[in-house]
Amino acid sequence: MYDNNGYRTVPWNHNNGEDDKFAKKAILEILKSQKVSLSKTRYLFDGIIQEIEDNNLITL
């Protein structure tokens, strides 16, 4: 998950129907409605990433 340069990331593939703009907008709307801070948002996303890695919820 994490190397010396930071998290490994892969760009979204729009040709496969992946819509990062839609996902970002939806996530931001939820976070705004919850009125959470940036540190709470980081905590949430770290937990999501850990759960995905630990439980293999998303497969390639």
CHARMM internal coordinates of N, CA and C (Angstrom, degrees):
IC EDIT
DIST 1 N 1 CA 1.4412
DIST 1 CA 1 C 1.5175
ANGL 1 N 1 CA 1 C 110.46
DIST 1 C 2 N 1.2923
ANGL 1 CA 1 C 2 N 118.19
DIHE 1 N 1 CA 1 C 2 N -46.69
DIST 2 N 2 CA 1.4539
ANGL 1 C 2 N 2 CA 121.43
DIHE 1 CA 1 C 2 N 2 CA -172.12
DIST 2 CA 2 C 1.5131
ANGL 2 N 2 CA 2 C 108.63
DIHE 1 C 2 N 2 CA 2 C -123.76
DIST 2 C 3 N 1.3278
ANGL 2 CA 2 C 3 N 116.25
DIHE 2 N 2 CA 2 C 3 N 129.17
DIST 3 N 3 CA 1.4612
ANGL 2 C 3 N 3 CA 119.15
DIHE 2 CA 2 C 3 N 3 CA 174.57
DIST 3 CA 3 C 1.5245
ANGL 3 N 3 CA 3 C 108.35
DIHE 2 C 3 N 3 CA 3 C -119.38
DIST 3 C 4 N 1.3103
ANGL 3 CA 3 C 4 N 117.05
DIHE 3 N 3 CA 3 C 4 N -169.68
DIST 4 N 4 CA 1.4659
ANGL 3 C 4 N 4 CA 120.23
DIHE 3 CA 3 C 4 N 4 CA -176.18
DIST 4 CA 4 C 1.5220
ANGL 4 N 4 CA 4 C 113.38
DIHE 3 C 4 N 4 CA 4 C -64.01
DIST 4 C 5 N 1.3142
ANGL 4 CA 4 C 5 N 117.43
DIHE 4 N 4 CA 4 C 5 N -22.92
DIST 5 N 5 CA 1.4665
ANGL 4 C 5 N 5 CA 120.86
DIHE 4 CA 4 C 5 N 5 CA -177.92
DIST 5 CA 5 C 1.5198
ANGL 5 N 5 CA 5 C 112.91
DIHE 4 C 5 N 5 CA 5 C -95.93
DIST 5 C 6 N 1.3143
ANGL 5 CA 5 C 6 N 119.12
DIHE 5 N 5 CA 5 C 6 N -1.64
DIST 6 N 6 CA 1.4579
ANGL 5 C 6 N 6 CA 122.59
DIHE 5 CA 5 C 6 N 6 CA -178.49
DIST 6 CA 6 C 1.5118
ANGL 6 N 6 CA 6 C 110.37
DIHE 5 C 6 N 6 CA 6 C 117.44
DIST 6 C 7 N 1.3125
ANGL 6 CA 6 C 7 N 116.05
DIHE 6 N 6 CA 6 C 7 N -167.61
DIST 7 N 7 CA 1.4570
ANGL 6 C 7 N 7 CA 121.30
DIHE 6 CA 6 C 7 N 7 CA 179.53
DIST 7 CA 7 C 1.5188
ANGL 7 N 7 CA 7 C 110.30
DIHE 6 C 7 N 7 CA 7 C -64.94
DIST 7 C 8 N 1.3301
ANGL 7 CA 7 C 8 N 115.94
DIHE 7 N 7 CA 7 C 8 N 143.41
DIST 8 N 8 CA 1.4555
ANGL 7 C 8 N 8 CA 120.82
DIHE 7 CA 7 C 8 N 8 CA 173.73
DIST 8 CA 8 C 1.5225
ANGL 8 N 8 CA 8 C 107.09
DIHE 7 C 8 N 8 CA 8 C -77.62
DIST 8 C 9 N 1.3035
ANGL 8 CA 8 C 9 N 116.74
DIHE 8 N 8 CA 8 C 9 N 128.75
DIST 9 N 9 CA 1.4605
ANGL 8 C 9 N 9 CA 120.94
DIHE 8 CA 8 C 9 N 9 CA -179.70
DIST 9 CA 9 C 1.5153
ANGL 9 N 9 CA 9 C 110.36
DIHE 8 C 9 N 9 CA 9 C -127.61
DIST 9 C 10 N 1.3083
ANGL 9 CA 9 C 10 N 115.52
DIHE 9 N 9 CA 9 C 10 N 151.51
DIST 10 N 10 CA 1.4586
ANGL 9 C 10 N 10 CA 122.96
DIHE 9 CA 9 C 10 N 10 CA 177.43
DIST 10 CA 10 C 1.5246
ANGL 10 N 10 CA 10 C 106.78
DIHE 9 C 10 N 10 CA 10 C -131.68
DIST 10 C 11 N 1.3388
ANGL 10 CA 10 C 11 N 118.00
DIHE 10 N 10 CA 10 C 11 N 131.44
DIST 11 N 11 CA 1.4650
ANGL 10 C 11 N 11 CA 119.37
DIHE 10 CA 10 C 11 N 11 CA 179.60
DIST 11 CA 11 C 1.5272
ANGL 11 N 11 CA 11 C 111.64
DIHE 10 C 11 N 11 CA 11 C -63.59
DIST 11 C 12 N 1.3145
ANGL 11 CA 11 C 12 N 115.78
DIHE 11 N 11 CA 11 C 12 N 151.47
DIST 12 N 12 CA 1.4576
ANGL 11 C 12 N 12 CA 121.18
DIHE 11 CA 11 C 12 N 12 CA 176.42
DIST 12 CA 12 C 1.5228
ANGL 12 N 12 CA 12 C 108.63
DIHE 11 C 12 N 12 CA 12 C -69.90
DIST 12 C 13 N 1.3244
ANGL 12 CA 12 C 13 N 116.30
DIHE 12 N 12 CA 12 C 13 N 146.79
DIST 13 N 13 CA 1.4579
ANGL 12 C 13 N 13 CA 122.11
DIHE 12 CA 12 C 13 N 13 CA -178.55
DIST 13 CA 13 C 1.5229
ANGL 13 N 13 CA 13 C 109.37
DIHE 12 C 13 N 13 CA 13 C -105.03
DIST 13 C 14 N 1.3164
ANGL 13 CA 13 C 14 N 116.39
DIHE 13 N 13 CA 13 C 14 N 103.28
DIST 14 N 14 CA 1.4651
ANGL 13 C 14 N 14 CA 121.49
DIHE 13 CA 13 C 14 N 14 CA -177.56
DIST 14 CA 14 C 1.5214
ANGL 14 N 14 CA 14 C 111.21
DIHE 13 C 14 N 14 CA 14 C -66.66
DIST 14 C 15 N 1.3305
ANGL 14 CA 14 C 15 N 117.48
DIHE 14 N 14 CA 14 C 15 N -25.27
DIST 15 N 15 CA 1.4639
ANGL 14 C 15 N 15 CA 120.95
DIHE 14 CA 14 C 15 N 15 CA 178.81
DIST 15 CA 15 C 1.5237
ANGL 15 N 15 CA 15 C 112.55
DIHE 14 C 15 N 15 CA 15 C -69.23
DIST 15 C 16 N 1.3277
ANGL 15 CA 15 C 16 N 117.08
DIHE 15 N 15 CA 15 C 16 N -19.58
DIST 16 N 16 CA 1.4652
ANGL 15 C 16 N 16 CA 121.91
DIHE 15 CA 15 C 16 N 16 CA 177.83
DIST 16 CA 16 C 1.5240
ANGL 16 N 16 CA 16 C 111.88
DIHE 15 C 16 N 16 CA 16 C -98.57
DIST 16 C 17 N 1.3136
ANGL 16 CA 16 C 17 N 116.85
DIHE 16 N 16 CA 16 C 17 N 12.97
DIST 17 N 17 CA 1.4590
ANGL 16 C 17 N 17 CA 120.78
DIHE 16 CA 16 C 17 N 17 CA 178.74
DIST 17 CA 17 C 1.5132
ANGL 17 N 17 CA 17 C 114.35
DIHE 16 C 17 N 17 CA 17 C 83.63
DIST 17 C 18 N 1.3180
ANGL 17 CA 17 C 18 N 117.90
DIHE 17 N 17 CA 17 C 18 N 10.17
DIST 18 N 18 CA 1.4617
ANGL 17 C 18 N 18 CA 121.15
DIHE 17 CA 17 C 18 N 18 CA 178.60
DIST 18 CA 18 C 1.5247
ANGL 18 N 18 CA 18 C 108.91
DIHE 17 C 18 N 18 CA 18 C -80.71
DIST 18 C 19 N 1.3198
ANGL 18 CA 18 C 19 N 116.31
DIHE 18 N 18 CA 18 C 19 N 122.85
DIST 19 N 19 CA 1.4649
ANGL 18 C 19 N 19 CA 121.54
DIHE 18 CA 18 C 19 N 19 CA -174.86
DIST 19 CA 19 C 1.5262
ANGL 19 N 19 CA 19 C 109.75
DIHE 18 C 19 N 19 CA 19 C -118.06
DIST 19 C 20 N 1.3182
ANGL 19 CA 19 C 20 N 115.50
DIHE 19 N 19 CA 19 C 20 N 88.77
DIST 20 N 20 CA 1.4613
ANGL 19 C 20 N 20 CA 120.00
DIHE 19 CA 19 C 20 N 20 CA -176.99
DIST 20 CA 20 C 1.5206
ANGL 20 N 20 CA 20 C 112.37
DIHE 19 C 20 N 20 CA 20 C -66.76
DIST 20 C 21 N 1.3169
ANGL 20 CA 20 C 21 N 118.34
DIHE 20 N 20 CA 20 C 21 N -32.27
DIST 21 N 21 CA 1.4753
ANGL 20 C 21 N 21 CA 120.66
DIHE 20 CA 20 C 21 N 21 CA 179.39
DIST 21 CA 21 C 1.5240
ANGL 21 N 21 CA 21 C 110.39
DIHE 20 C 21 N 21 CA 21 C -65.98
DIST 21 C 22 N 1.3357
ANGL 21 CA 21 C 22 N 116.97
DIHE 21 N 21 CA 21 C 22 N -42.82
DIST 22 N 22 CA 1.4637
ANGL 21 C 22 N 22 CA 120.69
DIHE 21 CA 21 C 22 N 22 CA 177.58
DIST 22 CA 22 C 1.5252
ANGL 22 N 22 CA 22 C 110.67
DIHE 21 C 22 N 22 CA 22 C -63.64
DIST 22 C 23 N 1.3265
ANGL 22 CA 22 C 23 N 116.80
DIHE 22 N 22 CA 22 C 23 N -46.06
DIST 23 N 23 CA 1.4656
ANGL 22 C 23 N 23 CA 121.22
DIHE 22 CA 22 C 23 N 23 CA -179.32
DIST 23 CA 23 C 1.5262
ANGL 23 N 23 CA 23 C 110.97
DIHE 22 C 23 N 23 CA 23 C -61.93
DIST 23 C 24 N 1.3267
ANGL 23 CA 23 C 24 N 116.21
DIHE 23 N 23 CA 23 C 24 N -44.45
DIST 24 N 24 CA 1.4663
ANGL 23 C 24 N 24 CA 120.47
DIHE 23 CA 23 C 24 N 24 CA 179.86
DIST 24 CA 24 C 1.5230
ANGL 24 N 24 CA 24 C 110.77
DIHE 23 C 24 N 24 CA 24 C -61.27
DIST 24 C 25 N 1.3311
ANGL 24 CA 24 C 25 N 116.80
DIHE 24 N 24 CA 24 C 25 N -44.66
DIST 25 N 25 CA 1.4667
ANGL 24 C 25 N 25 CA 121.13
DIHE 24 CA 24 C 25 N 25 CA -179.35
DIST 25 CA 25 C 1.5250
ANGL 25 N 25 CA 25 C 110.71
DIHE 24 C 25 N 25 CA 25 C -62.53
DIST 25 C 26 N 1.3368
ANGL 25 CA 25 C 26 N 116.63
DIHE 25 N 25 CA 25 C 26 N -43.94
DIST 26 N 26 CA 1.4642
ANGL 25 C 26 N 26 CA 120.62
DIHE 25 CA 25 C 26 N 26 CA -179.36
DIST 26 CA 26 C 1.5293
ANGL 26 N 26 CA 26 C 111.03
DIHE 25 C 26 N 26 CA 26 C -64.63
DIST 26 C 27 N 1.3286
ANGL 26 CA 26 C 27 N 116.73
DIHE 26 N 26 CA 26 C 27 N -43.64
DIST 27 N 27 CA 1.4661
ANGL 26 C 27 N 27 CA 120.80
DIHE 26 CA 26 C 27 N 27 CA 179.74
DIST 27 CA 27 C 1.5214
ANGL 27 N 27 CA 27 C 110.76
DIHE 26 C 27 N 27 CA 27 C -63.67
DIST 27 C 28 N 1.3289
ANGL 27 CA 27 C 28 N 116.82
DIHE 27 N 27 CA 27 C 28 N -44.36
DIST 28 N 28 CA 1.4672
ANGL 27 C 28 N 28 CA 120.11
DIHE 27 CA 27 C 28 N 28 CA 179.81
DIST 28 CA 28 C 1.5210
ANGL 28 N 28 CA 28 C 112.03
DIHE 27 C 28 N 28 CA 28 C -63.67
DIST 28 C 29 N 1.3292
ANGL 28 CA 28 C 29 N 117.14
DIHE 28 N 28 CA 28 C 29 N -36.95
DIST 29 N 29 CA 1.4698
ANGL 28 C 29 N 29 CA 120.01
DIHE 28 CA 28 C 29 N 29 CA 177.78
DIST 29 CA 29 C 1.5263
ANGL 29 N 29 CA 29 C 110.79
DIHE 28 C 29 N 29 CA 29 C -63.34
DIST 29 C 30 N 1.3252
ANGL 29 CA 29 C 30 N 116.93
DIHE 29 N 29 CA 29 C 30 N -42.15
DIST 30 N 30 CA 1.4616
ANGL 29 C 30 N 30 CA 120.64
DIHE 29 CA 29 C 30 N 30 CA 178.12
DIST 30 CA 30 C 1.5272
ANGL 30 N 30 CA 30 C 110.64
DIHE 29 C 30 N 30 CA 30 C -63.31
DIST 30 C 31 N 1.3319
ANGL 30 CA 30 C 31 N 116.75
DIHE 30 N 30 CA 30 C 31 N -46.33
DIST 31 N 31 CA 1.4653
ANGL 30 C 31 N 31 CA 120.46
DIHE 30 CA 30 C 31 N 31 CA -178.88
DIST 31 CA 31 C 1.5267
ANGL 31 N 31 CA 31 C 111.18
DIHE 30 C 31 N 31 CA 31 C -63.60
DIST 31 C 32 N 1.3304
ANGL 31 CA 31 C 32 N 116.91
DIHE 31 N 31 CA 31 C 32 N -40.31
DIST 32 N 32 CA 1.4727
ANGL 31 C 32 N 32 CA 119.83
DIHE 31 CA 31 C 32 N 32 CA 178.01
DIST 32 CA 32 C 1.5182
ANGL 32 N 32 CA 32 C 110.95
DIHE 31 C 32 N 32 CA 32 C -63.75
DIST 32 C 33 N 1.3357
ANGL 32 CA 32 C 33 N 117.20
DIHE 32 N 32 CA 32 C 33 N -40.12
DIST 33 N 33 CA 1.4657
ANGL 32 C 33 N 33 CA 119.82
DIHE 32 CA 32 C 33 N 33 CA -179.28
DIST 33 CA 33 C 1.5299
ANGL 33 N 33 CA 33 C 111.25
DIHE 32 C 33 N 33 CA 33 C -66.78
DIST 33 C 34 N 1.3301
ANGL 33 CA 33 C 34 N 117.00
DIHE 33 N 33 CA 33 C 34 N -27.54
DIST 34 N 34 CA 1.4583
ANGL 33 C 34 N 34 CA 121.87
DIHE 33 CA 33 C 34 N 34 CA 178.78
DIST 34 CA 34 C 1.5287
ANGL 34 N 34 CA 34 C 112.25
DIHE 33 C 34 N 34 CA 34 C -86.09
DIST 34 C 35 N 1.3321
ANGL 34 CA 34 C 35 N 116.32
DIHE 34 N 34 CA 34 C 35 N -13.09
DIST 35 N 35 CA 1.4738
ANGL 34 C 35 N 35 CA 122.76
DIHE 34 CA 34 C 35 N 35 CA 178.68
DIST 35 CA 35 C 1.5255
ANGL 35 N 35 CA 35 C 111.97
DIHE 34 C 35 N 35 CA 35 C 53.04
DIST 35 C 36 N 1.3350
ANGL 35 CA 35 C 36 N 115.31
DIHE 35 N 35 CA 35 C 36 N 48.84
DIST 36 N 36 CA 1.4582
ANGL 35 C 36 N 36 CA 119.97
DIHE 35 CA 35 C 36 N 36 CA -179.59
DIST 36 CA 36 C 1.5217
ANGL 36 N 36 CA 36 C 110.91
DIHE 35 C 36 N 36 CA 36 C -97.33
DIST 36 C 37 N 1.3100
ANGL 36 CA 36 C 37 N 115.38
DIHE 36 N 36 CA 36 C 37 N 157.09
DIST 37 N 37 CA 1.4599
ANGL 36 C 37 N 37 CA 121.91
DIHE 36 CA 36 C 37 N 37 CA -179.78
DIST 37 CA 37 C 1.5266
ANGL 37 N 37 CA 37 C 110.72
DIHE 36 C 37 N 37 CA 37 C -81.35
DIST 37 C 38 N 1.3154
ANGL 37 CA 37 C 38 N 115.15
DIHE 37 N 37 CA 37 C 38 N 169.70
DIST 38 N 38 CA 1.4547
ANGL 37 C 38 N 38 CA 120.74
DIHE 37 CA 37 C 38 N 38 CA 177.53
DIST 38 CA 38 C 1.5316
ANGL 38 N 38 CA 38 C 110.69
DIHE 37 C 38 N 38 CA 38 C -62.71
DIST 38 C 39 N 1.3163
ANGL 38 CA 38 C 39 N 117.99
DIHE 38 N 38 CA 38 C 39 N -40.84
DIST 39 N 39 CA 1.4604
ANGL 38 C 39 N 39 CA 119.94
DIHE 38 CA 38 C 39 N 39 CA -179.75
DIST 39 CA 39 C 1.5307
ANGL 39 N 39 CA 39 C 111.14
DIHE 38 C 39 N 39 CA 39 C -65.73
DIST 39 C 40 N 1.3175
ANGL 39 CA 39 C 40 N 118.04
DIHE 39 N 39 CA 39 C 40 N -34.60
DIST 40 N 40 CA 1.4613
ANGL 39 C 40 N 40 CA 120.71
DIHE 39 CA 39 C 40 N 40 CA 176.40
DIST 40 CA 40 C 1.5309
ANGL 40 N 40 CA 40 C 110.59
DIHE 39 C 40 N 40 CA 40 C -70.80
DIST 40 C 41 N 1.3183
ANGL 40 CA 40 C 41 N 116.68
DIHE 40 N 40 CA 40 C 41 N -34.59
DIST 41 N 41 CA 1.4663
ANGL 40 C 41 N 41 CA 120.99
DIHE 40 CA 40 C 41 N 41 CA 176.67
DIST 41 CA 41 C 1.5234
ANGL 41 N 41 CA 41 C 110.17
DIHE 40 C 41 N 41 CA 41 C -65.56
DIST 41 C 42 N 1.3317
ANGL 41 CA 41 C 42 N 117.78
DIHE 41 N 41 CA 41 C 42 N -43.23
DIST 42 N 42 CA 1.4660
ANGL 41 C 42 N 42 CA 121.30
DIHE 41 CA 41 C 42 N 42 CA 176.22
DIST 42 CA 42 C 1.5205
ANGL 42 N 42 CA 42 C 110.97
DIHE 41 C 42 N 42 CA 42 C -60.08
DIST 42 C 43 N 1.3227
ANGL 42 CA 42 C 43 N 116.06
DIHE 42 N 42 CA 42 C 43 N -43.45
DIST 43 N 43 CA 1.4665
ANGL 42 C 43 N 43 CA 120.99
DIHE 42 CA 42 C 43 N 43 CA 178.75
DIST 43 CA 43 C 1.5253
ANGL 43 N 43 CA 43 C 110.32
DIHE 42 C 43 N 43 CA 43 C -59.06
DIST 43 C 44 N 1.3240
ANGL 43 CA 43 C 44 N 116.56
DIHE 43 N 43 CA 43 C 44 N -44.55
DIST 44 N 44 CA 1.4609
ANGL 43 C 44 N 44 CA 121.65
DIHE 43 CA 43 C 44 N 44 CA 179.38
DIST 44 CA 44 C 1.5236
ANGL 44 N 44 CA 44 C 111.29
DIHE 43 C 44 N 44 CA 44 C -61.13
DIST 44 C 45 N 1.3373
ANGL 44 CA 44 C 45 N 116.58
DIHE 44 N 44 CA 44 C 45 N -49.85
DIST 45 N 45 CA 1.4596
ANGL 44 C 45 N 45 CA 120.36
DIHE 44 CA 44 C 45 N 45 CA -177.18
DIST 45 CA 45 C 1.5268
ANGL 45 N 45 CA 45 C 112.30
DIHE 44 C 45 N 45 CA 45 C -68.43
DIST 45 C 46 N 1.3206
ANGL 45 CA 45 C 46 N 118.00
DIHE 45 N 45 CA 45 C 46 N -35.71
DIST 46 N 46 CA 1.4683
ANGL 45 C 46 N 46 CA 119.98
DIHE 45 CA 45 C 46 N 46 CA 174.51
DIST 46 CA 46 C 1.5234
ANGL 46 N 46 CA 46 C 110.48
DIHE 45 C 46 N 46 CA 46 C -61.35
DIST 46 C 47 N 1.3336
ANGL 46 CA 46 C 47 N 116.91
DIHE 46 N 46 CA 46 C 47 N -41.01
DIST 47 N 47 CA 1.4539
ANGL 46 C 47 N 47 CA 120.98
DIHE 46 CA 46 C 47 N 47 CA 177.37
DIST 47 CA 47 C 1.5203
ANGL 47 N 47 CA 47 C 112.38
DIHE 46 C 47 N 47 CA 47 C -65.04
DIST 47 C 48 N 1.3278
ANGL 47 CA 47 C 48 N 116.79
DIHE 47 N 47 CA 47 C 48 N -39.74
DIST 48 N 48 CA 1.4606
ANGL 47 C 48 N 48 CA 120.51
DIHE 47 CA 47 C 48 N 48 CA 178.21
DIST 48 CA 48 C 1.5190
ANGL 48 N 48 CA 48 C 110.34
DIHE 47 C 48 N 48 CA 48 C -64.57
DIST 48 C 49 N 1.3195
ANGL 48 CA 48 C 49 N 117.55
DIHE 48 N 48 CA 48 C 49 N -45.93
DIST 49 N 49 CA 1.4701
ANGL 48 C 49 N 49 CA 121.46
DIHE 48 CA 48 C 49 N 49 CA 179.96
DIST 49 CA 49 C 1.5243
ANGL 49 N 49 CA 49 C 110.17
DIHE 48 C 49 N 49 CA 49 C -61.79
DIST 49 C 50 N 1.3162
ANGL 49 CA 49 C 50 N 116.86
DIHE 49 N 49 CA 49 C 50 N -44.19
DIST 50 N 50 CA 1.4636
ANGL 49 C 50 N 50 CA 120.45
DIHE 49 CA 49 C 50 N 50 CA 179.83
DIST 50 CA 50 C 1.5212
ANGL 50 N 50 CA 50 C 110.59
DIHE 49 C 50 N 50 CA 50 C -62.43
DIST 50 C 51 N 1.3229
ANGL 50 CA 50 C 51 N 117.80
DIHE 50 N 50 CA 50 C 51 N -42.49
DIST 51 N 51 CA 1.4627
ANGL 50 C 51 N 51 CA 121.17
DIHE 50 CA 50 C 51 N 51 CA -179.73
DIST 51 CA 51 C 1.5310
ANGL 51 N 51 CA 51 C 111.29
DIHE 50 C 51 N 51 CA 51 C -64.95
DIST 51 C 52 N 1.3151
ANGL 51 CA 51 C 52 N 116.79
DIHE 51 N 51 CA 51 C 52 N -40.60
DIST 52 N 52 CA 1.4570
ANGL 51 C 52 N 52 CA 120.43
DIHE 51 CA 51 C 52 N 52 CA 178.26
DIST 52 CA 52 C 1.5262
ANGL 52 N 52 CA 52 C 109.86
DIHE 51 C 52 N 52 CA 52 C -62.56
DIST 52 C 53 N 1.3248
ANGL 52 CA 52 C 53 N 117.03
DIHE 52 N 52 CA 52 C 53 N -45.96
DIST 53 N 53 CA 1.4545
ANGL 52 C 53 N 53 CA 120.76
DIHE 52 CA 52 C 53 N 53 CA -178.70
DIST 53 CA 53 C 1.5210
ANGL 53 N 53 CA 53 C 111.85
DIHE 52 C 53 N 53 CA 53 C -67.56
DIST 53 C 54 N 1.3276
ANGL 53 CA 53 C 54 N 116.64
DIHE 53 N 53 CA 53 C 54 N -42.10
DIST 54 N 54 CA 1.4682
ANGL 53 C 54 N 54 CA 120.68
DIHE 53 CA 53 C 54 N 54 CA -176.20
DIST 54 CA 54 C 1.5260
ANGL 54 N 54 CA 54 C 112.29
DIHE 53 C 54 N 54 CA 54 C -71.65
DIST 54 C 55 N 1.3095
ANGL 54 CA 54 C 55 N 116.74
DIHE 54 N 54 CA 54 C 55 N -35.50
DIST 55 N 55 CA 1.4673
ANGL 54 C 55 N 55 CA 120.49
DIHE 54 CA 54 C 55 N 55 CA -173.64
DIST 55 CA 55 C 1.5158
ANGL 55 N 55 CA 55 C 113.82
DIHE 54 C 55 N 55 CA 55 C -110.33
DIST 55 C 56 N 1.3477
ANGL 55 CA 55 C 56 N 117.67
DIHE 55 N 55 CA 55 C 56 N 0.93
DIST 56 N 56 CA 1.4624
ANGL 55 C 56 N 56 CA 121.64
DIHE 55 CA 55 C 56 N 56 CA -179.62
DIST 56 CA 56 C 1.5178
ANGL 56 N 56 CA 56 C 112.72
DIHE 55 C 56 N 56 CA 56 C 49.87
DIST 56 C 57 N 1.3270
ANGL 56 CA 56 C 57 N 116.73
DIHE 56 N 56 CA 56 C 57 N 48.99
DIST 57 N 57 CA 1.4525
ANGL 56 C 57 N 57 CA 120.65
DIHE 56 CA 56 C 57 N 57 CA -178.87
DIST 57 CA 57 C 1.5243
ANGL 57 N 57 CA 57 C 112.22
DIHE 56 C 57 N 57 CA 57 C -70.56
DIST 57 C 58 N 1.3098
ANGL 57 CA 57 C 58 N 116.36
DIHE 57 N 57 CA 57 C 58 N -29.03
DIST 58 N 58 CA 1.4569
ANGL 57 C 58 N 58 CA 120.85
DIHE 57 CA 57 C 58 N 58 CA -178.91
DIST 58 CA 58 C 1.5243
ANGL 58 N 58 CA 58 C 107.18
DIHE 57 C 58 N 58 CA 58 C -114.80
DIST 58 C 59 N 1.3171
ANGL 58 CA 58 C 59 N 116.92
DIHE 58 N 58 CA 58 C 59 N 127.86
DIST 59 N 59 CA 1.4586
ANGL 58 C 59 N 59 CA 121.12
DIHE 58 CA 58 C 59 N 59 CA 178.62
DIST 59 CA 59 C 1.5137
ANGL 59 N 59 CA 59 C 109.55
DIHE 58 C 59 N 59 CA 59 C -114.88
DIST 59 C 60 N 1.3229
ANGL 59 CA 59 C 60 N 114.96
DIHE 59 N 59 CA 59 C 60 N 155.20
DIST 60 N 60 CA 1.4562
ANGL 59 C 60 N 60 CA 119.49
DIHE 59 CA 59 C 60 N 60 CA -179.91
DIST 60 CA 60 C 1.5080
ANGL 60 N 60 CA 60 C 110.65
DIHE 59 C 60 N 60 CA 60 C -86.77
END
COOR INIT
IC SEED 1 N 1 CA 1 C
IC BUILD
